[in-house]
Amino acid sequence: MVWHAIRRHALLLAVGVLAVWLCPAAAQNREVSEKEALPIVQRCFQCHGDTLQMSGLDLRTREGMLKGGVSGPAVVPGNAAGSLLYKRITGAEPPRMPMAPVAPLTAQEISLIKDWIDQGAKWAPAPAAAPPSIGG
């Protein structure tokens, strides 16, 4: 009787762990930091960065994401489903991004970007440059 209860609890625990591992949405309670999201977004810089800004979109700053390009804002903080960036990386709105030769995002990366946007797409401003020293 005790062995049966232990096996049942172990099985339920294993199923729960597996569900969180296979379904990132189950782990949505944790906050996604910009340090996790931005390396994924940086993959977009080849077409939406310093040297090239296709469709007028510059994704190098939060302000650039909020301003967007010719199609409108790329990110609507707190609303991934309404964000063009999310729609494009999922293929919900063509063309699917990123385009070749950049590898498509994995399901885990897409989920992370979704959570980051839904949580407000927080992005700390870059530190201000130190003023030049006078007389030195």
N, C-alpha and C positions, 0 to 999 in steps of 0.2 A: 504494500500500500504506500509506504513512504517512498520507495524507489520510483513508483509510478508518478507521484507528485513531483519529485525532483526532475524526472525526465520531462514532464509536461512543462515545468517552469523553464528548464534549460531550452526546450524547443521554442517556447514563446520568446525568450530572450534572443535566441539565434534569429528568429524570424524578424524581430524588431530591429536588430542590428543590420540584417540584410536589407530590410526595407529602407533604412536611412542611407545605406551605402549605395543602393541601386536607384533611389529616388531622392535627389538632392533637395527637392521641395520639402521633404519630411524634416530636413535639418534647417529649415528656413529661419528658425529662431535666432541663429547666430548672425551677428552683424558682419557684413562684408566691408572690408576696408578698401580704401583707394589703392593700397599697396598690393592687393589681390587683383583688383579690377583693371588698373591702368596698364600693367604689362600686356593684358589681352587687348585693350584698346590701342596700344602702341603698334599692334600688327596692322592697323588701319593707316598708319602714318605714310606708308609708301604712296598712297593715293590721296590722303587727306592730312598732310603734314606740312613740313617746312618748305620743301621744294615744289610740291604739287598739291593743289587743292581742287580736286575734281568737283564739279557742281558747286563750287564756291564754299565747300565745307572744310573747315580746319578743326580737327579733333584734338589738337595739342593742348587745349585749355578747356576748363569747364565753361567759360564764357563762350568759346567757339562752339561747343556742343549746344549750349542754350540758344545761341544766335542761329546756328544751323547754316544751311546753304540755300540753293534755289528751291529746294523742296520743303523748306521750313526747318524748325528746330529739330536737331538730331535726338535730343534727350528732353523728356518732360519729367523732372524729378518727382518721384513718388508714383509714377505711372508708366511702367515698362510697356504695357500693352498699347499705350498711346504714343510711345517713343519710336520715331523712325529708325533709330539705330537698332533697337530690338527687333522691329519688324523686318529689317533687312538681314540681320544675322540669322534669323529663323527662317527666312524665305517667305514669310507671310506677305511681304510686299516686294515685288521684283524691282531691280535685280538683286539676287541673293549676294550678300557680302560675307566675307571679303571675296573679291574676284581673284581668279588665277593670275599670277602664279602663287599667290598667298594661299596657304592651306586653309580649308574651312575650319570654323571653330568646332570644338567637340561639344557634346551635349552638356558636359560639366561646365565648360567655359560659358556657354550660352546661359545656363542656369545661374551662374555666378553673376554675369552681367545683368540678368533680369533682377536678381535680388538686390544688387547694388543700386540699380535705377529705382526700384520700388522703395528702397530705404532712403531715397533722396539724392542719390548720386553725389555723395559727399566727396569733396576734393579740397584739401587745404591749399590756400594760396601759396605761391612760391615765396620764399623769404625775400624780403627787400634787400637790395644790394647795399652794402655799407657805404656811407658817404665818404668821399675822398678826404684824406687827412689834410689839414691846413698846415703849410709850412714844413711838411715832412716828407 
